[in-house]
Amino acid sequence: MKDLKVVLVVSTDPSDLFFGNVLARRLQAAGIAVENQACPEPFSKRGGRWVGRLLRPWDLPKLWLARRIVAEHVRKSGCIDHAGFGEDGYRLAVPDSCRVLELSGKGALNSPETVQCIRELEPDLLVLCGCSILKEELISVPRLGALNLHGGLAQCYRGVWTTLWAVVNREPEYVGATVHFVAPGIDDGEIVFQGRPEIVADDNPESLYVKVVQLGVEMMATAVEAVRTGQVQRHRLEQKGKLYRSSAVTPEVLATAWRETELGVIPLYLAQKESRDAPVLRLMRGIFVSGGK
């Protein structure tokens, strides 16, 4: 796709690095911006929190339980991510011709310096996954707009951790991905493709997420080709799903997701698959199947 200049924007999360590595090679990207979204917490704030805990010792058992839940989630999901994303999830490996922009800190993606660097690459299209919300100045840089991979079906689930929330809500039929043009809102631009991965009985919240990302890479590659050939179709998002924010994902929510898996939420869905899929398919737009639309 040398005749379409693509610049990728991703975070350092394994799923986003996987997305960036695979597509940088496949699309012969002109550049990739990798955003480290972690912001070190000031020592004064950490110290103040620990002082507060020491003054409330009765809360310590609950805090230790929460830490164990998070640690177990990280352990389980880390093993699944390593298996699903391989080295592409943990090390940037793009062609030498692809310029790398390493960004760190809150607001770095939309800073005047970053906008200027991306402008100098003269992209026809920005391709995004997992990055911060783009401001209008950056959205307006690419000639043909920006495409985003959202790990959910935007008519029902917008925001982050949407695969996990579908499991928590006992709705695995809504596990899926949306490729859409970027608009000023959150996950509410015009849809190009929507797809759902194949679900099997022993899936869990993280294995489903890996499948969503892998499917999303194929969807995005096909969407970029459609833009290149001038055959892209846009579908209006007729209803906006609930917006899920990262702050809502508590240790209790993580525990619930894995508990629902152990209680059989996936096999129950599969036993009712035809009836439960029907309303989802009616909502979806630009339905994507492997090998093409």
Long-range contacts (C-beta under 8 A, 24 or more apart in sequence): 1-27, 1-28, 1-224, 1-225, 1-228, 2-28, 3-228, 4-124, 4-125, 4-224, 4-227, 4-228, 5-30, 5-121, 5-122, 5-123, 5-124, 5-125, 6-30, 6-123, 6-124, 6-125, 6-126, 6-127, 6-224, 7-31, 7-32, 7-33, 7-118, 7-121, 7-123, 7-125, 7-126, 7-127, 7-142, 8-32, 8-33, 8-126, 8-127, 8-128, 8-129, 9-33, 9-35, 9-109, 9-126, 9-127, 9-128, 9-129, 9-131, 9-134, 10-34, 10-35, 10-128, 10-129, 10-130, 10-131, 11-35, 11-36, 11-37, 11-129, 11-130, 11-131, 12-36, 12-37, 12-38, 13-130, 14-81, 14-85, 14-89, 14-90, 15-81, 15-85, 15-89, 15-129, 15-130, 15-151, 15-209, 15-210, 15-213, 16-129, 16-130, 16-131, 17-85, 17-88, 17-89, 17-90, 17-91, 17-92, 18-85, 18-86, 18-88, 18-89, 18-213, 18-217, 19-129, 19-130, 19-149, 19-213, 19-216, 19-217, 19-220, 20-92, 20-94, 20-129, 21-88, 21-92, 21-93, 21-94, 22-88, 22-217, 23-127, 23-217, 23-220, 23-221, 23-224, 24-94, 24-95, 24-98, 25-94, 25-95, 26-221, 27-127, 27-221, 27-224, 28-95, 28-97, 28-98, 29-94, 29-95, 29-98, 29-127, 30-97, 30-98, 30-99, 30-121, 30-122, 30-123, 31-98, 31-99, 31-100, 31-101, 31-118, 31-121, 31-123, 32-92, 32-94, 32-98, 32-99, 32-100, 32-101, 33-101, 33-103, 33-109, 33-114, 33-117, 33-118, 33-131, 34-92, 34-100, 34-101, 34-102, 34-103, 35-103, 35-104, 35-108, 35-109, 35-131, 35-132, 36-102, 36-103, 36-104, 36-105, 37-106, 37-132, 39-105, 39-106, 65-251, 66-250, 66-251, 66-252, 67-251, 69-251, 69-252, 69-254, 69-255, 70-251, 70-254, 72-258, 73-254, 73-258, 76-204, 76-206, 76-258, 77-205, 77-206, 80-204, 80-206, 80-207, 80-210, 81-206, 81-210, 83-210, 84-207, 84-210, 84-211, 84-213, 84-214, 85-210, 85-213, 109-134, 109-138, 110-134, 110-135, 110-137, 110-138, 114-138, 115-141, 125-224, 125-227, 126-182, 127-220, 127-224, 128-182, 129-216, 129-220, 133-186, 134-182, 136-184, 139-182, 139-184, 144-227, 145-181, 145-182, 146-181, 146-182, 147-179, 147-180, 147-181, 147-182, 147-192, 147-220, 147-223, 147-224, 147-227, 148-179, 148-180, 148-181, 148-182, 148-187, 148-189, 149-177, 149-178, 149-179, 149-213, 149-216, 149-217, 149-219, 149-220, 150-177, 150-178, 150-179, 150-180, 150-187, 151-177, 151-209, 151-212, 151-213, 151-216, 152-176, 152-177, 152-178, 152-187, 152-241, 153-177, 153-178, 153-194, 153-196, 153-241, 153-280, 153-283, 153-284, 154-178, 154-180, 154-187, 154-188, 154-191, 154-194, 154-237, 154-240, 154-241, 155-237, 155-238, 155-239, 155-240, 155-241, 155-283, 155-284, 156-241, 156-242, 156-283, 157-241, 157-242, 157-244, 158-186, 158-187, 158-188, 158-240, 158-241, 158-242, 158-243, 158-244, 159-186, 159-187, 159-242, 159-243, 159-244, 159-245, 160-244, 160-245, 160-246, 160-249, 161-244, 161-246, 161-248, 161-249, 162-244, 163-205, 163-208, 163-209, 163-212, 164-205, 164-209, 164-249, 164-253, 164-254, 164-257, 165-244, 166-208, 167-204, 167-205, 167-208, 167-257, 167-260, 167-261, 167-265, 168-253, 168-256, 168-257, 168-260, 170-260, 170-265, 170-268, 172-199, 172-203, 172-208, 172-265, 172-266, 172-269, 173-269, 173-273, 173-276, 173-277, 173-280, 174-280, 175-199, 175-208, 175-212, 176-212, 176-280, 176-284, 177-212, 177-213, 177-215, 177-216, 177-219, 179-216, 179-219, 179-220, 179-223, 179-286, 179-288, 180-237, 181-234, 185-240, 186-243, 187-241, 187-243, 188-237, 188-240, 189-237, 190-234, 190-235, 190-236, 190-237, 191-234, 191-235, 191-236, 191-237, 191-285, 191-286, 192-219, 192-223, 192-226, 192-232, 192-233, 192-234, 192-235, 192-286, 193-219, 193-222, 193-223, 193-286, 193-287, 193-288, 193-293, 194-284, 194-285, 194-286, 194-287, 194-288, 195-219, 195-287, 195-288, 195-289, 196-280, 196-284, 199-266, 199-269, 199-270, 200-266, 200-270, 201-266, 201-267, 201-270, 202-266, 203-261, 203-266, 204-258, 204-261, 204-266, 205-257, 205-258, 205-261, 215-288, 215-290, 218-288, 218-290, 219-288, 222-288, 222-292, 222-293, 233-286, 235-285, 235-286, 237-285, 239-283
